[in-house]
Amino acid sequence: MLPIPPDEEGVAYLRAYGGRLVGILRWGELDQLWERVLAVPAGWYVYAVGEPPPAEVAAPERLQEFVRSVDQLLRKEHDENYCGIVYADDRDAPSFVKIYDPGNLGAVCGTTGVSTLPGWTLSRARPVDLPGAFHAPAGRRRWWQHWFDR
């Protein structure tokens, strides 16, 4: 279960983030996803995870620039014959897209119990600070607290 911020801001974003997402497996599917995102370019938040979440939606030309740039990065740095590192809530009418950084894939699927945060998200809902929304596992907190107890 995902944590919900006490002030209720970002609830829709966190639900979309933790909700059912479909993997974009082929590069052609990614092309189609970008076409659908850019078909209605107004109203998208572009969030680089680790940076402060945007308070405003991206201008349509900034969204187009981001899509073009991230697409080039993915194809160059994810040197595979498949995509597999982009996920969307709906291929035909997306409102939430997770994009993993090919340079920091870690355990994207969470098989180790701790999943890697994406590099970027595109969403219709205003993002919240993802690193701040997820707490370290209890074992890690105990380890860290050990340093303060000295």
C-alpha positions as CSV (number, residue, x, y, z in Angstrom):
1,M,0.0,0.0,0.0
2,L,1.3,3.4,-0.9
3,P,1.5,6.1,1.8
4,I,-1.0,9.0,1.4
5,P,0.3,12.4,2.4
6,P,-1.5,13.7,5.5
7,D,-2.7,16.8,3.6
8,E,-4.3,14.7,0.8
9,E,-2.4,16.5,-1.9
10,G,-1.2,14.1,-4.6
11,V,-3.6,11.3,-3.7
12,A,-4.6,10.9,-7.4
13,Y,-0.9,10.9,-8.4
14,L,0.1,8.2,-5.9
15,R,-2.9,6.1,-6.8
16,A,-1.9,6.3,-10.4
17,Y,1.7,5.6,-9.5
18,G,0.8,2.5,-7.6
19,G,-2.0,1.4,-9.8
20,R,-2.2,-1.0,-12.7
21,L,0.3,-0.1,-15.4
22,V,0.9,-1.7,-18.8
23,G,4.4,-2.3,-20.0
24,I,5.4,-0.8,-23.3
25,L,7.5,-3.7,-24.6
26,R,8.3,-2.8,-28.2
27,W,9.8,0.4,-29.6
28,G,6.8,0.7,-32.0
29,E,4.5,0.7,-29.0
30,L,6.5,3.5,-27.5
31,D,6.1,5.5,-30.7
32,Q,2.3,5.0,-30.5
33,L,2.3,6.0,-26.8
34,W,4.1,9.2,-27.6
35,E,1.7,10.0,-30.4
36,R,-1.2,9.6,-28.0
37,V,0.4,11.7,-25.3
38,L,1.2,14.5,-27.8
39,A,-2.3,14.3,-29.4
40,V,-3.6,16.2,-26.4
41,P,-0.5,18.0,-25.2
42,A,-2.1,20.4,-22.7
43,G,-2.4,19.4,-19.0
44,W,0.6,17.2,-18.6
45,Y,3.0,17.4,-15.6
46,V,6.6,16.4,-16.5
47,Y,8.4,15.3,-13.3
48,A,12.1,14.4,-13.0
49,V,12.1,12.2,-9.9
50,G,14.6,13.5,-7.4
51,E,13.9,17.1,-8.4
52,P,11.1,19.1,-6.8
53,P,7.8,18.1,-8.3
54,P,6.4,20.6,-10.7
55,A,3.6,22.9,-9.5
56,E,2.4,23.7,-13.0
57,V,1.7,21.7,-16.1
58,A,4.2,21.8,-18.9
59,A,3.6,24.0,-21.8
60,P,2.7,21.9,-24.9
61,E,6.0,22.8,-26.6
62,R,8.0,21.8,-23.4
63,L,6.1,18.5,-23.3
64,Q,7.0,17.9,-27.0
65,E,10.7,18.7,-26.3
66,F,10.7,16.4,-23.3
67,V,9.2,13.5,-25.2
68,R,11.6,13.9,-28.1
69,S,14.6,14.1,-25.7
70,V,13.6,11.2,-23.4
71,D,12.8,9.1,-26.5
72,Q,16.3,9.7,-27.8
73,L,17.9,8.9,-24.5
74,L,16.0,5.7,-24.1
75,R,16.9,4.4,-27.5
76,K,20.5,5.4,-27.1
77,E,21.2,4.2,-23.6
78,H,18.8,1.2,-23.4
79,D,20.6,-0.6,-26.2
80,E,18.1,-3.5,-26.5
81,N,15.8,-4.6,-29.3
82,Y,12.9,-4.0,-27.0
83,C,11.7,-1.1,-24.8
84,G,10.3,-2.6,-21.6
85,I,11.2,0.3,-19.3
86,V,8.2,2.5,-19.9
87,Y,4.7,1.9,-18.4
88,A,1.4,3.6,-18.9
89,D,-2.0,3.3,-17.2
90,D,-3.7,3.1,-20.6
91,R,-2.0,2.6,-24.0
92,D,-4.9,4.2,-25.9
93,A,-5.7,7.1,-23.6
94,P,-2.8,7.5,-21.2
95,S,-3.0,9.8,-18.2
96,F,0.0,8.5,-16.3
97,V,3.4,7.3,-17.7
98,K,6.4,5.9,-15.7
99,I,9.7,6.1,-17.5
100,Y,12.7,4.3,-16.0
101,D,16.2,5.7,-16.4
102,P,18.2,3.1,-18.4
103,G,21.2,4.2,-16.3
104,N,19.5,3.3,-13.0
105,L,17.2,0.3,-13.6
106,G,18.0,-1.5,-10.3
107,A,15.0,-3.7,-9.5
108,V,12.3,-2.1,-11.5
109,C,9.8,-4.9,-10.9
110,G,10.5,-4.9,-7.1
111,T,11.5,-8.6,-7.0
112,T,14.0,-7.7,-4.3
113,G,11.3,-6.2,-2.1
114,V,12.5,-2.7,-2.9
115,S,11.6,-1.2,-6.2
116,T,13.6,1.4,-8.0
117,L,11.9,4.8,-8.5
118,P,11.4,5.8,-12.1
119,G,13.5,8.5,-13.6
120,W,10.5,10.5,-14.9
121,T,6.8,10.5,-14.9
122,L,4.2,12.2,-17.1
123,S,0.9,12.6,-15.5
124,R,-2.4,14.5,-15.6
125,A,-2.4,14.6,-11.8
126,R,0.0,16.9,-9.9
127,P,3.0,14.9,-8.7
128,V,4.3,14.6,-5.2
129,D,7.9,14.1,-4.1
130,L,8.3,10.4,-4.7
131,P,11.5,9.9,-2.8
132,G,9.9,11.6,0.2
133,A,6.7,9.6,-0.2
134,F,8.4,6.3,0.4
135,H,10.1,5.5,3.7
136,A,13.2,3.4,4.1
137,P,12.5,-0.2,5.2
138,A,12.4,-0.7,9.0
139,G,15.7,-2.5,8.9
140,R,17.4,0.4,7.2
141,R,15.9,2.9,9.6
142,R,17.2,0.9,12.5
143,W,20.6,0.8,10.9
144,W,20.5,4.5,10.3
145,Q,19.2,5.3,13.8
146,H,22.2,3.4,15.3
147,W,24.4,6.3,14.2
148,F,22.3,8.8,16.1
149,D,22.1,6.7,19.3
150,R,25.9,6.9,19.9
